């Protein structure tokens, strides 16, 4: 029974994703986002449990990817579609190409997860941004919008979280970075790979942005910081490999 614990945790991740889909269709994207946070928590601990119990294997790997596709691919895509319609960027009646931009999120997630499953060189350095990070970032729009405040960034004078062009192009941007070959730092600590200091910096940055300074829109700032830190510090990694 104990050896089945990691897979049960993964199924918990999948359950959260399925319930989040229901929440979106019931008009509760914030509830869907909170369920995604729980799914992310479970997604972290299923792999940890598998390694501690010595039962990591192909079944758990495949099951984990299927759960991630639902929780961090389909759910954020549906949340995105919800706000495209909510803000009138895509009328609910008739054909509207904008309504389908959300599909780029789960499609890219599926492609990335499939590549990751057959890769042998993504233990400490990822190629492209992991699906959970991307999904949670996109879904965090629900946190901002449902908190009844959406900051206008003074640098641009644009309400970033209610802007048509952001809603149109952000999924494409996120999809590109998911399936790209750009080296991205794995958050799994390894004493031998020499990148642990960067991981500590990113974790500290995440805490400061999300909890300390920027609250609900700290997630998107962390996402952008994660891309910049990875691209700047790891720019020669893949070429040297």
Residue, then its C-alpha position, 0 to 999 in steps of 0.5 A: x500500500x505504501x508503494x502506491x502512495x506516490x501514484x495516489x498523490x498524483x491521482x489527487x493532482x488529477x482530481x484537483x484538475x478535474x474539479x477545477x474544470x467544473x469550477x470554471x464552467x460554473x463561473x468560478x475561475x478563482x476556485x479553479x485557480x485555488x484547486x490548481x495551487x493544491x494540484x501544484x502542491x501534490x505535483x511536487x510531493x508525488x515525485x518526492x514520495x516516489x524517490x524516498x520510497x524508491x518506487x520511481x518508475x515509468x508508470x508514475x512518470x506517465x501518470x504524472x504527465x497525464x495529471x499535469x496536462x489536465x491540471x496545468x494545461x487544460x484548466x488554465x486554458x479554460x480560465x483564459x477562455x473564460x476571461x476572453x469572453x467575460x471582457x468581451x474580447x470574444x462574443x459568446x455567439x457566432x464565430x470568433x478566432x480569439x475564442x480559440x487562442x486558449x487552445x495553444x496552452x493545452x496543446x503546447x503542454x501536451x507536446x512539452x510533456x510528451x517530449x519530457x517523458x522521452x528525454x534523458x537530459x532534463x534532470x537539472x536543466x529543462x528545455x523550455x518552461x515547465x508546464x506547472x509553472x506556465x499553467x499557474x502563471x496564466x491561471x493567476x489572472x483569476x486571482x488578480x481579476x477576482x480580487x476586484x483590483x487590477x493594477x495599472x502599471x505606471x510604466x506603460x499606463x496599461x491595465x495589464x490584466x484586462x488588456x485585449x492584446x495581452x489576452x491575445x498574445x500571452x498564451x502564444x508567448x507561454x506556449x512558445x516558451x513551453x516547447x522551445x529549447x531555451x534552457x530553464x533552471x530546474x527547481x530540483x536541488x542537486x549538490x553536483x550541478x552548481x546551480x543551487x545558488x540560483x535556485x535559492x535566489x529564485x525561491x527568495x524572489x518568488x517569496x518576496x514578489x508573491x507574499x512580500x511586495x506584489x501579492x496577487x500579480x507577483x506570480x506573473x512577475x516571478x514567471x518573467x524573472x524566472x525566464x530572464x534568470x534562466x536565459x542570462x545564466x544558462x545561455x551557453x548550457x545547451x551549446x556546451x552539452 
